[in-house]
Amino acid sequence: MTKGNVANMAPRYEKVILCRGVSEKSDSQETYVKTLKTAGYSCDCLPTLCFEFVNITELRSCLVSPSSYYGLILTSRRAAEAIGLSAKEDDSILHPWRTLPVYCVGPATESFAKSHLGSENCFGKETGNAKELAELLMVSVAKRSKPLLYPCSEIGRETIEKILSENDIKIHKIVAYRTLPTETLERDLLRFMDDRSKIFVFFSPSTVEHVIALLKEKSYNMNNVKAVAIGPVTGQALLNAGLNIFAIANKPDPMSLLNAISNAEKREIDEKSD
């Protein structure tokens, strides 16, 4: 479906709830909101997650030895923030890293790496998830090269590790942050728990875990949740939580999300008319 088709189609479910990290009120989030509102949706953001950085000293000890690494893997903005925090006392340690290859999942992560780390040699903005990034790495990095530095979440999936290990590409993984529910999640979520069906957009498995647990705890009618996932891993998390998937956006960008929602609404209308 083209952008024009999406814009011309009246929404079936007008309310969209974006379940994201509390610190992600950024240009990226504003673009999601603007894109959805332009298409006729009412859009709210539910601050779902907060983040705690860990192992910063260990990460810094890696950053001061850039010659030991082939480059960086960044699967989230949070990983890039961890690097920035590690270099806070002396950002000159990042200078040699600026020209090393940086492999990012999606355009938002790449944009953040360029603007906050000064990265000049980024790849992967066209990838939508860890599996696609790993496939890019397989064709970009020679076997048995120096390791890639990989700061990640405590609950990070092993997709990249597994694929690269099977292809003799080394990584140095460091857990750099933990993901936690926000203290106000229950109160914030209650605002949306009426009897109308609405679209909940989940940006990560962690958002699925915490939001769905609260909805079930409050005995909310889950039929009112039109669950949309950003990426297949989050989609699997929805299935594991016992939800029906309304739509999956293949890439973490606003137009992919809008197209996924619009196609799902059209499909639902077609099924009801049969």
Wavefront OBJ file of the C-alpha trace (Angstrom):
o trace
v 0.000 0.000 0.000
v 1.357 3.390 -0.925
v 1.508 6.412 1.301
v -1.328 7.985 -0.653
v -3.572 4.954 -0.163
v -2.887 4.976 3.560
v -3.723 8.651 3.908
v -7.021 8.224 2.008
v -8.313 5.367 4.127
v -10.485 6.301 7.129
v -9.255 4.632 10.352
v -11.366 1.796 11.731
v -9.873 2.224 15.219
v -9.171 5.877 15.899
v -7.107 5.554 19.090
v -3.470 4.424 18.914
v -1.356 3.958 22.064
v 2.426 3.936 21.597
v 4.049 1.825 24.353
v 7.639 3.070 24.573
v 10.493 3.959 26.879
v 9.980 6.959 29.148
v 13.031 8.767 27.763
v 12.083 8.312 24.121
v 10.157 11.588 23.766
v 12.374 12.465 20.870
v 12.170 13.496 17.243
v 11.560 9.834 16.449
v 8.487 9.658 18.682
v 7.143 12.955 17.368
v 7.441 11.593 13.837
v 5.368 8.529 14.773
v 2.695 10.746 16.343
v 2.628 13.173 13.413
v 2.428 10.370 10.830
v -0.477 8.668 12.604
v -2.361 11.905 13.260
v -1.998 12.948 9.621
v -3.682 9.658 8.673
v -6.625 10.416 10.973
v -5.677 8.601 14.175
v -5.740 9.969 17.703
v -2.345 9.087 19.145
v -1.156 8.893 22.762
v 2.182 7.813 24.206
v 2.309 5.456 27.182
v 5.648 5.787 29.043
v 6.267 2.098 29.678
v 9.954 1.528 30.368
v 12.821 3.200 32.135
v 16.451 2.191 31.875
v 19.326 1.655 34.278
v 22.856 1.666 32.910
v 25.294 -0.966 34.208
v 28.906 -2.084 33.630
v 29.891 1.398 32.469
v 33.462 1.018 33.777
v 33.885 -2.229 31.847
v 32.506 -0.622 28.701
v 34.883 2.325 29.102
v 37.843 -0.055 29.386
v 36.893 -1.395 25.956
v 36.436 2.038 24.426
v 39.983 3.089 25.338
v 41.313 0.242 23.150
v 39.758 0.918 19.728
v 42.573 -0.904 17.927
v 41.335 -4.144 19.511
v 38.007 -3.989 17.675
v 36.692 -4.106 14.135
v 33.760 -1.840 14.975
v 30.500 -1.498 16.917
v 27.101 -3.174 16.946
v 24.223 -0.987 18.143
v 20.774 -2.567 18.235
v 19.137 0.309 20.124
v 19.500 3.955 20.979
v 20.052 2.864 24.581
v 23.254 1.058 23.626
v 24.555 4.239 22.016
v 23.616 6.193 25.148
v 25.632 3.729 27.245
v 28.691 4.419 25.116
v 28.184 8.155 25.478
v 27.862 7.780 29.249
v 31.053 5.718 29.392
v 32.922 8.523 27.658
v 31.313 11.341 29.634
v 34.451 12.229 31.602
v 36.642 12.259 28.506
v 34.848 12.128 25.176
v 38.178 12.162 23.328
v 38.228 8.374 23.751
v 35.449 8.259 21.156
v 37.465 10.053 18.462
v 39.136 6.879 17.065
v 35.740 5.146 17.002
v 34.198 7.731 14.707
v 35.731 6.180 11.604
v 35.257 2.544 12.617
v 32.241 0.714 11.159
v 29.082 1.030 13.267
v 26.292 -1.444 12.485
v 22.886 -0.128 13.608
v 19.360 -1.545 13.620
v 17.128 0.976 11.888
v 17.384 4.649 10.972
v 16.655 6.001 14.476
v 19.620 4.175 16.031
v 21.895 5.247 13.183
v 20.774 8.863 13.473
v 21.456 8.851 17.214
v 24.913 7.302 16.734
v 25.819 10.006 14.233
v 24.504 12.908 16.297
v 25.663 11.808 19.768
v 28.757 9.672 19.120
v 30.019 11.383 15.990
v 29.927 8.100 14.048
v 30.862 8.669 10.412
v 30.788 5.118 9.075
v 27.315 3.726 9.842
v 25.563 0.793 8.192
v 22.241 -0.967 8.685
v 19.598 1.746 8.724
v 17.608 -0.324 6.237
v 17.502 -3.282 8.642
v 14.482 -3.684 10.878
v 15.648 -6.183 13.484
v 18.632 -8.045 14.897
v 18.338 -10.936 12.434
v 18.526 -8.619 9.425
v 21.483 -6.783 10.952
v 23.270 -10.088 11.567
v 22.724 -11.016 7.923
v 24.253 -7.690 6.887
v 27.244 -8.344 9.143
v 27.744 -11.768 7.569
v 28.360 -10.209 4.158
v 30.231 -7.144 5.461
v 32.701 -8.516 7.996
v 35.410 -11.008 7.115
v 35.549 -14.207 9.129
v 38.029 -14.226 12.006
v 38.362 -10.430 11.955
v 38.842 -8.497 15.177
v 35.760 -8.683 17.415
v 32.870 -6.249 17.196
v 32.019 -4.461 20.450
v 28.365 -5.165 21.288
v 26.807 -3.266 24.233
v 23.272 -4.515 24.803
v 20.364 -5.006 27.182
v 20.401 -7.454 30.067
v 17.488 -9.244 28.397
v 18.871 -8.942 24.890
v 18.056 -11.859 22.613
v 20.899 -14.025 21.346
v 19.998 -13.678 17.674
v 23.109 -11.752 16.659
v 25.464 -13.810 18.824
v 24.176 -17.102 17.453
v 24.257 -16.140 13.779
v 27.683 -14.497 13.941
v 29.193 -17.302 16.007
v 28.031 -19.835 13.427
v 29.832 -17.762 10.778
v 33.140 -17.273 12.638
v 32.525 -13.571 13.289
v 33.618 -12.611 16.785
v 31.828 -10.216 19.117
v 32.579 -8.833 22.576
v 29.220 -8.586 24.310
v 28.762 -6.304 27.327
v 25.455 -5.919 29.168
v 25.198 -2.127 29.339
v 21.659 -1.473 30.568
v 18.642 -2.983 32.301
v 15.029 -2.435 31.317
v 12.476 -1.715 34.067
v 8.794 -0.689 34.126
v 8.136 2.954 34.949
v 6.846 3.741 38.435
v 3.753 5.408 36.966
v 2.885 2.715 34.411
v -0.211 1.437 36.231
v -1.616 4.933 36.745
v -0.848 5.977 33.173
v -2.329 2.804 31.709
v -5.617 3.229 33.608
v -6.386 6.270 31.431
v -6.807 4.003 28.419
v -8.705 1.117 30.025
v -12.238 1.879 28.829
v -14.524 -0.440 26.867
v -13.521 0.777 23.406
v -11.223 -1.166 21.121
v -7.942 0.601 20.484
v -4.580 -0.103 18.903
v -1.662 -0.743 21.255
v 1.730 -0.518 19.541
v 4.505 -2.469 21.278
v 8.072 -1.452 20.457
v 9.887 -4.262 22.293
v 9.271 -7.549 24.132
v 9.726 -5.672 27.422
v 6.803 -3.368 26.656
v 4.687 -6.445 25.944
v 5.680 -8.051 29.231
v 4.844 -5.112 31.483
v 1.751 -3.708 29.747
v 0.036 -7.043 29.172
v 0.734 -8.188 32.748
v -1.025 -5.086 34.083
v -3.973 -5.381 31.699
v -4.524 -8.988 32.744
v -4.096 -8.119 36.428
v -6.883 -5.532 36.050
v -9.087 -8.086 34.229
v -9.232 -5.873 31.174
v -11.123 -7.238 28.176
v -8.209 -8.258 25.977
v -10.495 -8.333 22.931
v -10.284 -4.536 23.057
v -6.517 -4.702 22.523
v -5.572 -4.542 18.862
v -1.936 -5.518 19.377
v 0.628 -4.226 16.889
v 4.288 -5.220 17.097
v 7.361 -3.426 15.844
v 9.335 -6.329 14.376
v 8.977 -10.118 14.489
v 10.672 -10.594 17.882
v 8.100 -8.352 19.552
v 5.424 -10.158 17.557
v 6.574 -13.461 19.035
v 6.421 -11.903 22.506
v 2.760 -11.047 21.871
v 2.041 -14.635 20.854
v 3.854 -15.907 23.951
v 1.638 -13.621 26.053
v -1.444 -15.234 24.526
v -2.521 -12.314 22.344
v -3.739 -12.276 18.797
v -1.526 -10.117 16.602
v -3.400 -7.395 14.751
v -0.366 -6.311 12.718
v 3.429 -6.398 12.579
v 5.513 -3.525 11.230
v 8.542 -5.060 9.554
v 10.748 -2.026 10.154
v 11.002 0.419 13.082
v 9.810 3.508 11.245
v 6.517 5.466 11.164
v 5.445 4.641 7.605
v 6.023 0.906 8.110
v 3.830 1.122 11.215
v 1.106 3.104 9.466
v 1.079 0.729 6.497
v 0.884 -2.304 8.803
v -2.063 -0.839 10.733
v -3.920 0.274 7.605
v -3.444 -3.086 5.895
v -4.684 -4.893 9.018
v -7.778 -2.686 9.205
v -8.514 -3.268 5.530
v -8.041 -7.013 5.978
v -10.422 -7.034 8.954
v -13.067 -5.120 6.979
v -12.717 -7.509 4.030
v -13.074 -10.550 6.311
v -16.245 -9.171 7.922
v -17.769 -8.443 4.525
v -17.216 -12.003 3.233
l 1 2 3 4 5 6 7 8 9 10 11 12 13 14 15 16 17 18 19 20 21 22 23 24 25 26 27 28 29 30 31 32 33 34 35 36 37 38 39 40 41 42 43 44 45 46 47 48 49 50 51 52 53 54 55 56 57 58 59 60 61 62 63 64 65 66 67 68 69 70 71 72 73 74 75 76 77 78 79 80 81 82 83 84 85 86 87 88 89 90 91 92 93 94 95 96 97 98 99 100 101 102 103 104 105 106 107 108 109 110 111 112 113 114 115 116 117 118 119 120 121 122 123 124 125 126 127 128 129 130 131 132 133 134 135 136 137 138 139 140 141 142 143 144 145 146 147 148 149 150 151 152 153 154 155 156 157 158 159 160 161 162 163 164 165 166 167 168 169 170 171 172 173 174 175 176 177 178 179 180 181 182 183 184 185 186 187 188 189 190 191 192 193 194 195 196 197 198 199 200 201 202 203 204 205 206 207 208 209 210 211 212 213 214 215 216 217 218 219 220 221 222 223 224 225 226 227 228 229 230 231 232 233 234 235 236 237 238 239 240 241 242 243 244 245 246 247 248 249 250 251 252 253 254 255 256 257 258 259 260 261 262 263 264 265 266 267 268 269 270 271 272 273 274
